Amino acid sequence: MKLLKEFTIPFVGLKTGKHRFEYKLEQTFFEHFEYEDFNDVNINVSLELEKKTTLLELHFKISGWVNVNCDLTNEPYNQAIENEFDLVVNFGDEYNDENIDILIIPHGTYEINIQQYIYELTILAVPIKRIHPGVEDGTLDSEILEKLEELSPKLKDKKDKEEDIDPRWNTLKKLLTDK
């Protein structure tokens, strides 16, 4: 996958201390990853990079919304998302990203690309089950919801259950009470 240039941070030229980076994600960012679950995207990414003498500390914070389809009705709606993630970048002999919150890059590396971390942070912020807010509060009027209600199994009353019992069982029940 091709690295996006705007998400590459050349940290060699930065002074020791904290630095802020702001990004705005749109649909084209996710098209780059060939991710097609979102209809539209409006996400703000705030990255605080703290450069220390031997390592880098990155604090990612995302907020915004993604337009997704409801799992029940397939109606599109804006799902608000927020997420945070801390990453420590250390220097070593070879590249190693086996640990989820520690990245080891080779000595002599002068830049880091953060696009994969932003992508994963956004995807993980979206709930697994996507339900339109109108479904939860009952204000959404949809043909699919009406059909689901029509086809859902109806709960029987207690009286109906007693009528469905075979009369031969009633005779056996008398044996329990006639002691």
Phi, psi and omega in degrees: 000139181283137179279136177279129187295324184290346179258013176260124183251114175279100187275349182296321182279355182277145176283160176295132182136192184267141178224140181250140176230137180240137178226151174238119181266139175230182185302327183297329178299316182282334174295328176299324179272002183059038177258119189244016180283341182264136174277321180207158185218140171214094185231136174255131179246128176244125180239125174250115180255122176251114180269125175244175185294326184245353182203173177238139174244125180244132176239111179266142175217122179241149174204150180150211179216156172233140178268116181232167177268140178294141180289335181271314188252348184064017176279134177286145176206162179270119178261118178287138179225150174211143178198157178223154180204138176248136180227134175253127178252120181242165180252139180210195182284325182216163180295133180209118177237031182292324178276138188293328183242014174230127177244128177251124179243153183295150174302142180094351176291137184244357179211161180223139177256129187251007187298323181293321179294320179294318179300309182295322179298321179290313181298320181287344179280340180281132180298151180293314179261116184259111182238126180302136180301331178292333177287319183292320181263359175082012182267348182280126178255109186221143178297324181295319179295320178296319179293320177298319179294320180294321184269355181288147180292136181273141176279132181273149175286167180294324181296318179296325180294320180294324180289332181282349183283136178299132183298336179296330179290328179299322178295321179291326178295330178297328179298326179290325184268346183267048182274000000 
